[in-house]
């Protein structure tokens, strides 16, 4: 598929790889849309489209669910959003370079649910590991694979 026929959508509120996304999308000449809430200010080049939505909890997710189409790409770390987008034929990748797969998403959602349940019961759970340069490198490698 020709990259120019696809759009890269970015769940941009807490995305640590915005710069990398812009560089890769400019290199392969693919459209990119960064979606964030009003409480986040994005400074991006003119080659990137920026969509700002309400501050409501799921406003960014709802926009992405409604706009992303089959063969598009979405960058998000939200497992639930990834699950919905995968069912629409959207390729989904996390900022750490994890390419979400339909056959593994249920297990990821189950693990997330169990962690939330433990926290509600007052137990401590592990948070995400610190974001490292190796994560950026893995993201770019996987992102380029999806685009090619």
Buried (B, 14 or more C-beta within 10 A) or exposed (E): EEBEEBBBBBBBBEBEBBEBBBEBBEEBEBBBBBBBBEEBEBEBEEEBBBBBBEEEEBBBBBBBBEBBEEEBBBBBBBBBBBBBBBEBEBBBBBBBBBBBEEEEBEEBBEEEEEBEEEEEEEEEEEEEEEEEEEBBEBBBEBBEEBBE
